[in-house]
């Protein structure tokens, strides 16, 4: 799998993995599983967008933020894999947290921004189980946070 070529086709490249915004590590490997900590839609160390869905952030902006957060997750995974994507078996699960108003109900559509992106980059290995959860706020005022769970070869 050549993730870099897939990203180039989308006009993207892997960013430098974002630094944690609090006291935790970006990823933890346990056996054949790699847990990627929740990633925000950071670009060059700054949030590309702040706010909540159903208030100041549109559905399309939320989907884009989920895509950016997923791209940051791939950057962390790339570092954990030392750039050797042949080790990736598949994404197992992603969690998408959506900062939103209580009346907002389109969490799955926001999460599709991450899911569709991951599928387009990783192909079949990018198909995953998922949770999409609404919450009143996220770190730094981010509209979306995405976590990844990947299975890798031993």
N, C-alpha and C positions, 0 to 999 in steps of 0.2 A: 504494500500500500504506500503510495507516495502522497502523503498529506500536503506536502508543499506545492505540488503541481495542482492538486484540487483547489487549494487556496488561491493560487495564481489565477486559475480559471474564474474565480469569483472576485478577482481584483484585490485580494487580501494577502497578508503574510502573518506568520505567528509573531505576536509582540513579545517583548521581554516579559517573563512572568511577573505579574503584579506582586508587590510586597504586601504581606498581611497588614491589615489596618488595626490589629489588636494582638493579643498574646495567643498565638496559635501557629501551627506550621501549615504551609500551603498544601501538603499532601502527606499521606501516610500509607505505606505499603504493609499489608498483612497477608502473607502467603502469595496467592495469585491475584489478590484484589488490591487496587489502588483507589483510595478515597481522596478525592479532590475537595478541599474546603470550599465553602461558598464563595463564588466570584461575583464581583460587582461589574457594572458596565464602565470600567475605567479605560480611558485612552490617555496614554502618556502620563499616567499617575493621577488623572483627574476624572471625576464623573462626567460622562458625556451628557448626562441629563439628571435632574432631580425632580422629585414630586411623586404624586400618587395617581394611579389609574382611576379614571372616573372623576378626576378633579382637574389637575393641570397637565396630565400626560395622556395623550391619545393612545388608542389601541395600536396603531402602527408604530408610534414611538416606543411603546412598551415591547412590541415584538422585536424592534431593532435593538433595544437595550438588552433583551434576552439573548439575542444573537451575539452581541459584543461580549456579554458575560460568559457565554459558552466558548467564544474564541479565547478568552483569557483562561478558561478551564483547560482548553487544549494546550495552551502555552505551558501551563503548570504540568500537565501530563507529559508533554514533550521533554521537559526537564527531568521528570522522574524516569522516563524511558531512555534518557541520554540520547535522544534523537532517533532511536531505533524503533520505528513504528511497526516493524515486522513482529515485534513482541505483543502487540495488541491483539487480543482475541476478540473482544467486543466491549462496547459500553453496556453495562448491565442495567443501570438506572440513573436517571437524573431527577433532581428536585428543583423545582422552580418556585421561588417565593415572590409574590407580587404585592407591592405596597399599594393599597387601594382603599377606596371609600367603601363603607359597608354595603352599599347598593350595587357595587361592581360585581358582575357575574361572568365575565369573559376570561377568567384565568386560563382555561385551556387554550384559547387563541393566543394569549401572550406567550404561554409556554411553547406553542408551536413555532415561535420565532427561533427558539433554541433547538427544538427537535428537528425541524426542517433543515436548519443549518448543519447540524451534526450529521444528519443523513446524507446531505449533499457532499460533505467533506469525506466522511468515513464509509459511505456506501452501506452495505449490509451490516458491517461491524458497528455502524452508528445507530442501528435500531435498538431501542431500549424501553424498559419499563419507566414509568414517570409518575411523579406527584406534582400537582400545581396547587399551590396554597396561597390564599389571600391573607394579608396581615396589615395592621395599621401603619407600621413604619419599618424601615430597614436601615442598616448602618449608613451613616453619612447623608441620609436623605435619598438614597438610591431608590428607583422605582422597581427594580428587579434584582434578585440574587439567584445564581444558578450553581448547584453542586453536582459533581459527577462521581460515579462509581464505575471503574473499569476493571475488566478481567484481563490479565496478561499471562503469557506463557511462563511456566516456572523457570 
